[in-house]
């Protein structure tokens, strides 16, 4: 599948903007279509590449962060804090007894999973009541755990480790059993990890400075970003945008790397610039339905994602080659909510994300 890969780096703009310093983690907020970055003793937010950074209230984040359950949960110097997404108000905090160096964080509804870089511990924290968060020791791992992502479908937290020829581990979310997914990646100092909408894992490493992508079974790695990085730390994949953000701790710059499919979307009828019997597959919303084009006949697969990344609906249609319009009433009812993001796969394997706009008046 052909994909476009692009890189944008943010430079300070204007005298009144905030300048990221001591950055370590970045996190996408799909509901607000914005990005958070840890900033030492503060927390910054931006709309995206080229836009200004602003303080997110008086929130603090030094390491891992997750947007989950309508909150931003962040590690700030060995304390886990929950903030309201609307105004950054502090909803609750938890200082883990005996913590050495809380670092990475993954999430699932009702909980976050946090790594302790200093003592090899993996903690599960109940956040259902942010004012009374409770921590449970999930596992103790060999090596030095860093970034964490929760693979909810697999019932596991996937953890990357620090050091030479570093490993990738899995921790069962219920039993705490630890297994080795990759025994020696050939990479040094793994830092961040996240999942895309296809269940693939993206991992940042310092030696060499690169982003490596693994399939869900961790069978065959591929390098997807190998330039423009400087000590890449925590990462965040925005499924809604097909975009990976990297917090580069070596130069305090956030870079964005796009993986949107190279599809042609042309307003108008068939035979114009790609919408016909040939050309790249495409999908677009015309206000009352989906306009789909593929040069081959076959099955289109459809999935809808809520603002927190949950898959809320799925469907499939066997369609002819060319341009086909799927009216809104053929979409799953659960998919027809404002703010949902739709992901489609054409019969030729091309994927596209569509964020439906307003309905016609």
C-alpha positions in Angstrom: 0.0 0.0 0.0 1.4 3.3 -1.0 1.5 5.9 1.8 2.6 9.5 2.1 5.1 10.3 4.8 5.8 13.9 5.8 7.6 15.6 8.6 6.9 19.0 10.1 8.9 20.5 12.9 7.6 23.3 15.2 9.7 26.4 15.7 8.9 29.2 18.2 6.6 31.8 16.7 6.1 35.3 18.1 7.3 36.8 21.4 4.3 35.8 23.5 4.2 32.1 22.7 5.5 29.4 25.0 8.7 27.6 23.9 8.8 23.9 24.7 11.7 23.0 27.0 12.7 19.7 28.7 10.0 17.8 26.7 9.6 14.1 27.2 6.0 13.1 26.2 3.4 14.1 23.7 -0.3 13.1 23.6 -3.2 13.7 21.1 -6.6 14.8 22.3 -9.1 13.7 19.6 -12.1 15.5 21.1 -10.2 18.9 21.0 -8.1 18.0 17.9 -5.0 19.3 19.8 -1.7 18.0 21.1 -0.2 18.1 24.7 3.5 18.1 25.5 5.1 17.7 28.9 7.2 20.7 29.7 9.2 20.0 32.8 7.2 21.7 35.5 4.3 22.8 33.2 2.2 21.4 30.4 1.8 22.9 26.9 -0.9 22.5 24.3 -1.1 23.3 20.6 -3.5 22.9 17.7 -0.8 21.2 15.5 2.3 21.9 13.4 3.0 25.6 13.0 0.6 26.8 15.7 1.5 28.4 19.0 2.1 26.5 22.2 0.1 27.7 25.2 0.1 26.7 28.8 -2.6 24.3 29.8 -3.7 26.0 32.9 -1.4 25.2 35.8 -1.1 21.5 34.9 2.2 19.7 35.4 3.7 16.9 33.3 7.3 15.7 33.2 6.7 12.3 31.6 4.0 10.0 30.3 0.5 11.3 29.6 -2.8 9.8 28.4 -6.2 11.3 27.3 -8.7 8.8 28.8 -12.3 9.0 30.2 -12.6 12.7 29.4 -9.4 13.5 31.4 -5.7 14.1 30.8 -3.8 11.8 33.2 -0.1 12.8 33.5 3.0 11.9 35.4 4.7 14.8 37.0 7.8 14.0 39.0 6.6 10.7 40.4 3.0 11.9 41.0 0.1 10.8 38.8 -2.4 13.7 38.3 -5.7 13.8 36.5 -6.9 17.1 34.9 -10.1 18.1 33.3 -9.8 18.5 29.5 -12.0 21.6 29.5 -9.9 23.9 31.7 -7.0 21.9 33.1 -8.5 21.8 36.6 -6.8 19.3 38.9 -9.3 16.5 39.6 -7.0 14.3 41.8 -3.5 13.1 42.3 -1.7 10.0 43.6 1.9 9.8 44.8 3.0 6.1 44.6 4.8 5.0 47.7 8.3 3.7 46.9 8.3 5.0 43.4 11.7 5.6 42.0 11.2 7.1 38.5 7.7 6.9 37.0 8.1 7.2 33.3 5.8 5.6 30.7 2.0 5.4 30.7 -0.7 3.5 28.7 -4.5 3.6 29.3 -7.7 1.7 29.0 -11.2 2.8 30.2 -11.0 3.3 33.9 -7.3 2.7 34.4 -3.8 3.7 33.4 -0.7 1.5 33.4 2.5 3.1 34.5 6.2 2.0 34.4 8.7 2.7 37.1 12.0 3.1 35.2 14.0 2.9 38.4 12.8 -0.3 40.0 11.3 -2.3 37.1 7.8 -2.2 38.4 4.6 -1.9 36.3 1.6 -0.4 38.2 -2.1 -0.4 37.3 -3.9 2.7 38.6 -7.7 2.8 38.9 -8.9 6.3 37.8 -12.6 5.7 37.9 -12.7 8.2 40.8 -9.8 10.6 40.0 -10.1 12.1 43.5 -9.4 8.7 45.0 -7.1 6.9 42.6 -5.7 3.5 43.7 -2.6 1.8 42.5 -1.9 -2.0 42.3 1.4 -3.5 41.5 0.8 -5.4 38.3 4.3 -6.9 37.6 8.0 -6.6 38.2 10.0 -7.0 35.0 13.7 -7.6 34.3 15.5 -4.8 32.7 14.5 -1.2 32.7 10.9 -0.5 31.6 10.2 2.7 29.7 7.3 3.4 27.3 3.9 1.6 27.8 0.9 1.1 25.5 -2.2 -0.8 26.4 -3.3 -3.3 23.7 -6.8 -3.8 25.1 -7.8 -6.2 22.4 -4.9 -8.4 23.3 -5.4 -8.1 27.1 -1.9 -6.8 27.5 0.3 -3.9 28.3 3.2 -3.7 25.9 6.4 -2.3 27.4 9.6 -1.2 25.7 12.9 -1.3 27.7 16.1 0.8 28.0 19.6 -0.4 27.2 21.6 -2.0 24.5 19.8 -4.5 22.2 16.7 -3.7 24.2 13.7 -6.0 24.5 9.9 -5.6 24.1 7.8 -7.1 26.8 4.1 -7.9 27.3 2.3 -7.8 30.7 -1.0 -9.6 31.1 -3.5 -7.0 32.3 -5.3 -9.4 34.6 -2.6 -11.8 35.9 0.5 -9.7 35.6 2.3 -12.5 33.7 5.3 -11.2 31.8 6.3 -12.5 28.4 9.0 -11.4 25.9 7.7 -10.3 22.6 11.1 -9.4 21.0 14.2 -10.8 22.6 16.7 -8.2 21.5 15.5 -5.7 18.9 19.0 -4.7 17.8 18.1 -1.2 18.9 19.4 0.8 21.9 17.4 2.7 24.4 13.7 2.2 23.4 11.7 5.0 24.8 8.1 5.5 23.4 5.5 3.1 22.0 2.0 3.5 20.5 -0.6 1.7 18.4 -2.2 2.8 15.1 -5.7 2.0 13.9 -4.6 -1.3 12.3 -3.1 -2.7 15.5 0.5 -2.0 14.5 3.1 -0.8 17.0 5.4 2.2 16.6 8.5 2.3 18.8 11.0 5.1 19.2 14.7 4.4 19.8 17.7 6.6 20.6 20.4 4.3 19.0 19.8 4.7 16.2 17.4 7.6 16.3 14.4 6.1 14.5 10.8 5.0 14.5 10.3 1.3 14.0 6.9 -0.3 13.2 6.0 -3.8 14.1 2.9 -5.8 13.1 0.6 -6.9 16.0 2.5 -10.2 16.3 5.9 -8.5 16.3 7.2 -10.7 13.5 8.8 -8.3 11.1 10.0 -4.8 11.9 10.3 -2.0 9.4 11.9 1.4 9.7 9.3 4.1 9.0 11.1 7.3 10.2 14.9 7.6 10.1 15.6 11.4 9.9 14.6 14.5 11.6 14.8 13.0 15.1 16.9 13.8 18.1 16.7 11.5 21.1 13.1 10.6 20.3 11.2 10.0 23.6 7.5 9.4 24.0 5.2 9.2 21.0 1.5 9.5 20.2 -0.3 8.1 17.2 -3.5 10.0 16.3 -5.7 7.3 14.6 -8.1 10.0 13.5 -5.3 11.8 11.5 -3.1 8.9 10.6 -0.3 11.0 12.2 2.5 10.1 14.6 3.9 12.8 16.9 7.3 12.5 18.5 8.7 14.4 21.5 12.4 14.8 20.6 14.1 15.3 24.0 17.4 16.0 22.3 16.3 19.4 20.9 12.9 20.0 22.5 11.1 19.9 19.2 7.9 18.0 18.5 7.9 16.4 15.0 4.8 15.1 13.2 5.0 12.2 10.8 2.0 11.6 8.6 0.9 8.1 7.3 -2.3 9.1 5.5 -2.8 7.0 2.4 -2.0 8.6 -1.0 -5.5 8.8 -2.4 -7.0 11.2 -4.9 -10.2 12.9 -3.9 -11.9 14.8 -6.7 -15.2 16.7 -6.4 -17.3 16.0 -9.4 -18.3 13.0 -11.5 -16.5 10.0 -12.9 -13.5 10.1 -15.1 -12.0 13.3 -13.6 -8.5 13.2 -12.2 -8.8 9.8 -10.6 -12.5 9.1 -10.0 -13.3 6.6 -12.7 -12.3 3.0 -13.5 -8.6 3.6 -12.7 -6.5 5.8 -10.4 -6.1 5.6 -6.6 -9.0 4.6 -4.4 -10.7 7.4 -2.5 -13.4 8.2 0.1 -15.2 11.4 0.9 -18.3 12.7 2.7 -20.7 14.8 0.6 -23.0 15.9 3.4 -25.5 13.0 3.1 -23.4 9.9 2.3 -20.1 8.4 1.5 -18.7 8.7 -2.0 -16.4 5.8 -2.6 -14.1 5.1 -5.6 -12.0 2.1 -6.4 -10.7 0.8 -9.7 -11.6 -2.8 -8.8 -14.8 -4.4 -7.5 -14.8 -6.0 -4.1 -15.5 -5.5 -0.4 -15.2 -2.2 1.3 -14.6 -2.3 5.1 -15.9 0.4 7.3 -15.2 1.2 11.0 -16.2 4.2 13.2 -14.1 5.4 16.1 -15.2 7.5 19.1 -13.2 10.5 20.3 -11.3 8.3 22.8 -10.2 5.9 20.1 -12.8 3.1 20.8 -14.2 1.3 17.7 -17.9 1.8 18.0 -19.2 0.3 14.8 -18.2 -1.7 11.8 -19.7 -2.7 8.4 -18.8 -4.1 5.0 -20.2 -3.6 1.5 -19.6 -5.5 -1.7 -19.4 -2.8 -4.3 -18.7 -2.6 -8.1 -15.6 -0.8 -9.5 -15.9 2.9 -10.1 -17.7 5.6 -8.1 -20.4 4.4 -5.7 -22.3 6.6 -3.2 -23.3 4.9 0.1 -26.2 6.9 1.6 -26.1 7.7 5.3 -28.9 5.4 6.2 -26.8 2.4 5.1 -24.2 3.3 7.8 -24.4 1.6 11.2 -26.6 3.7 13.5 -23.8 3.8 16.1 -21.5 5.5 13.5 -23.8 8.5 12.9 -22.7 10.6 15.9 -21.0 14.0 15.6 -17.3 13.9 16.1 -16.9 10.2 15.2 -14.1 9.4 12.7 -14.6 6.8 10.0 -11.9 4.6 8.7 -12.4 2.7 5.4 -10.4 0.0 3.5 -11.0 -0.3 -0.2 -10.9 -3.7 -2.1 -7.4 -2.9 -3.3 -6.1 -2.5 0.3 -5.9 1.3 0.4 -7.2 2.9 3.6 -8.5 6.3 4.2 -9.9 8.3 7.2 -13.0 10.5 6.8 -14.3 13.0 9.4 -17.8 13.8 8.3 -18.8 17.4 8.1 -22.1 19.0 8.8 -25.3 17.7 7.1 -26.9 19.8 4.5 -29.5 22.3 5.7 
